[in-house]
């Protein structure tokens, strides 16, 4: 009985991991072909960046936008391309709570304003490229 349960759990986990990897591969290939990749993330800092909830980042090889909806870029706000990269790091305790604990944070400056962009480490490469920073 226990072996049957363990086999069923292992099968579900294998399917889930396989689907996640397939999705990552599809995003990576689509991004390389010039398509927009959409993933959960957030941008915080001085207005107009500050939002109280996580949103969706829409990254292409030339621009990064943020939107409250996954599929609609009509409401997306584009981030300026002239930001200066300060560092890419793990989330710290003093970062805004809208940045999930397991996300990676890109800290940038736009003039005198600090801007934080949070998303999973796997999607951070899309953010870097969209803003014109060399991939790590």
C-alpha positions in Angstrom: 0.0 0.0 0.0 2.7 2.5 1.0 4.7 1.6 -2.1 1.7 2.2 -4.3 1.2 5.7 -2.8 4.9 6.5 -3.2 4.9 5.4 -6.8 1.8 7.5 -7.5 3.5 10.6 -5.8 6.7 10.0 -7.8 4.7 9.8 -11.0 2.9 13.1 -10.3 6.1 14.8 -9.4 7.9 13.6 -12.5 5.0 14.9 -14.7 5.0 18.2 -12.9 8.7 18.7 -13.2 8.6 17.6 -16.9 5.9 20.2 -17.6 7.8 22.9 -15.8 10.9 22.2 -17.8 8.9 22.1 -21.0 7.4 25.5 -20.2 10.8 27.0 -19.3 12.2 25.7 -22.6 9.3 27.1 -24.5 9.8 30.5 -22.9 13.5 30.5 -23.5 13.0 29.5 -27.2 10.2 32.1 -27.7 12.3 34.8 -26.1 15.2 34.0 -28.4 12.9 34.2 -31.4 11.8 37.7 -30.4 8.5 36.9 -28.7 7.3 38.4 -25.4 7.7 36.2 -22.4 5.2 36.8 -19.5 5.9 35.7 -15.9 5.0 36.7 -12.4 7.1 39.5 -10.8 6.9 43.0 -9.4 8.5 46.4 -9.7 8.7 48.6 -6.7 10.2 52.0 -6.0 9.2 55.6 -6.7 6.0 56.1 -8.6 5.0 55.0 -11.3 6.7 51.8 -10.3 5.2 51.3 -6.8 2.4 48.7 -6.7 0.9 47.0 -3.7 0.6 43.5 -5.3 2.7 41.3 -7.5 2.0 41.6 -11.2 3.1 40.2 -14.5 6.3 41.2 -16.2 6.2 41.2 -20.1 9.8 40.9 -21.3 11.0 41.0 -24.9 14.5 41.4 -26.2 14.0 45.2 -26.3 11.6 46.2 -23.6 10.2 45.3 -20.1 6.6 46.1 -19.2 4.5 45.4 -16.1 0.8 44.6 -16.1 -1.8 43.5 -13.6 -3.0 40.8 -16.1 -1.0 38.0 -17.7 -2.5 38.1 -21.1 -3.2 41.8 -21.8 -0.4 44.1 -22.7 -2.8 47.0 -23.4 -2.7 47.9 -19.7 1.1 47.4 -19.5 3.4 50.1 -18.3 6.8 50.1 -20.0 9.8 50.6 -17.8 12.4 53.2 -19.0 15.4 51.7 -20.8 17.9 54.2 -19.3 18.0 52.7 -15.8 21.4 51.9 -14.3 22.0 48.4 -12.9 23.2 48.5 -9.2 23.1 44.7 -8.4 21.3 41.5 -8.8 20.9 39.7 -5.5 18.7 37.5 -3.3 15.7 39.1 -1.6 16.6 40.8 1.7 14.4 41.2 4.8 14.1 45.0 4.2 12.8 44.6 0.7 9.1 45.3 0.1 6.7 42.5 0.9 5.4 42.4 -2.7 8.8 40.7 -3.6 8.3 37.0 -2.8 10.8 35.5 -0.4 12.2 33.0 -3.1 12.6 35.6 -5.8 15.8 37.3 -7.1 16.0 41.1 -7.0 17.5 43.4 -9.5 18.2 46.8 -7.9 18.4 49.6 -10.4 18.6 53.4 -10.3 16.7 55.8 -12.5 18.2 59.2 -11.7 17.9 59.6 -8.0 15.2 56.9 -7.7 15.8 53.3 -6.6 13.8 50.7 -8.5 13.6 47.0 -7.4 12.5 44.3 -9.9 11.6 40.9 -8.4 11.0 37.6 -10.1 12.3 34.0 -10.1 16.0 33.6 -10.8 15.1 31.7 -14.0 13.3 34.7 -15.4 15.8 37.3 -14.3 17.8 36.6 -17.5 14.8 37.9 -19.4 14.6 41.0 -17.3 18.4 41.7 -17.8 18.1 41.4 -21.6 14.9 43.4 -21.8 16.6 46.3 -20.0 19.7 46.0 -22.1 22.0 44.6 -19.4 24.3 41.7 -20.4 23.1 38.3 -19.2 24.8 36.9 -16.1 
